[in-house]
């Protein structure tokens, strides 16, 4: 079905809710090879990106850019060698993210990674711009990997433009 800009409408199926949705096909999407959307607008709007001030250790949203109270308490109780150096999450852990991660991690739905691949990659590059970082996915036990069908840490690492090494064994 053509539109005024010479494009058309491309019908897609949402990875999360299985509903059909449309994506406009334009000259820019064709020439720039923009990938098809994987998630409908309704589902995408339920992912809440973390923006603004965050805890400098755990990445939790807060009113100031400093270490949060929970991390301060944790630091006082744990040996310095065991401390978290830095964590960054792309989205808040709301019901939508909880369900999506559960499907991805525990129900073997590896394709779900495409729901947040672009945002995950962009956020990683922003926080860790040095391209010399090496990614080391934590291996799963053979039984767990056979049960799940994939290693979620490996799939996440493959989303990023960094070298991946496998020096660890289970």
C-alpha positions, 0 to 999 in steps of 0.5 A: 500500500503506497504512501505519498512519500513513495513508500509503503507499509510493511506488516510485522509481528511483535516479538512480545505480544504477537500482535501485528503492527505496521512499519512504514517503508520509505526511501531512507529505510531502504537505502540506510538498510534500517532493520525491521522493528521487532516490537510494537509501539505498545510493548516498546512504551512499557520499557522504561529507560533509565535516564538522568541521575543514577547511583555511580555504583549500581546505576539505580535512578535517584535524585543525585549522581552519587553512590546511593544509600544501599551501596554505601551500606553494602560497601561497609559490610563487604570486603573491598575485593568483593565490591561491585565496580560498576553496573549499568542497566538500560531499563528499570526492572518493571513488570514488562522487563521482568516478564521479558527477561523471564521469557529470555532467560528461563523459557528459552526464547532467545529471539527476545534479545531482538526486543532490546538489542539496539538500546542495549548496544547503544547504552553499552557504547555510551558507558564503555566507549573504549573499544579495547574492552574484552567481553567474557561471557560467564559459561553455563553448565552443560545441563543448563545450556542444553535445557535452555538451548543457548547461553544468554550471556553469550547472546548479550555479548554478541550484541556488542561491538567488542572482542569476545573471549572464553577463558572460563570453564564451568 
